[in-house]
Amino acid sequence: MFCCVLLLLALIDSVWSYAYVGCFSRPQVLNGQVAEWQSDDSPWCPDLCASQGKLYAYHYSQWRGGPGIDQFCLCTNSAPDYQYMTNGWEPCDPGYDTPGDVGVTAITPSWNFIHSYPPLDVPQYSIPVDDVFDCFSLCSNSQYARMYFIEDNSQGECACYDNDDLWSNEPFTTCRYNDFNIWQRSISPSAFAKRRNHGAKRLDQKKSFCPKGLTACSVIEGDLRGYECVDTASDLESRGGCSLGQHEIGQPDPSDLSPLGIGCTAIPGVVVNSVTCLEGTCFIGACEEGFILQHNSCLPT
């Protein structure tokens, strides 16, 4: 069953890209729709919604009483009302007493979310839109689409760009009100497009690749090499360090990279959706058939 799920995800990823839209207040953004609880072996919510032919994945989560996270998913063709967008994506972290707010992802074959950047003090011509897909349509002949959202406003402001010169040297933000949210039209493998190497233009500058608290971890996709900003204290794939080494100026050849951290999902016998990472430690909630959970380890039976 697990192998079949991996195959399905691989097939989906080859066709679809995922365009993160933002974090929205729960339950208002659900508009009366009901999200379903996801079992530990369920596909990732956007993958599930892509397999159903839906346009949007609404997903939120809550910490369990023990290790693990309960996740909820709603697949729909209804666009979120932007007046319910939160000021940053932090409210979409898993809740403790109640679930967190709702992360919304658009499912499209053509666009990937890059990151958000601070508002730029330059003259901008923007077109109000009700749906991120309207912005993607307006920008179908451009390389980048930009939207920003105003507090309590049901529309977003869209503009199109042919290059990233305006924001490429700016620091990342967390999708706050008025921030520039940037999507790129897919011209490279979708998984890698989400991790574009903005540092390539900054190799001669003595500045950090990532915001404070995050580590620039190397990412390799075929012959392409870049980095992504990772919280190694909580990321499932880089527990305690970067799984492919830390990205540095004068990056060595990929064959010279050695893992510095451990991926929680790579632990033998662990059920992938049951494992969490907290403060650099993996916490296992369930083991696959043929293994038994003892002392936070999956031991062969």
Secondary structure, DSSP 8 states (H G I E B T S, - for coil): -HHHHHHHHHHHHTT-EEEEEEEE-TTGGGTT---EEE-TTS--HHHHHHHTT-SEEEEEEEE-SSSSEEEEEEEES----GGGB-SSSGGGS-BSSS---EEEEEEESSEEEEEEE----S----EEESSHHHHHHHTTTSSEEEEEE-TT-S-EEEEEES-STTTTTS--B---TT-EEEEEE--S-HHHHTT--GGGGGTTS-S-SS-TT-EEEEEEETTEEEEEEE-TTT-TTSBTS-TT-B--TT---GGG----SB-GGGSTTB-GGG-EEETTEEE---B-TTEEEETTEEEE-
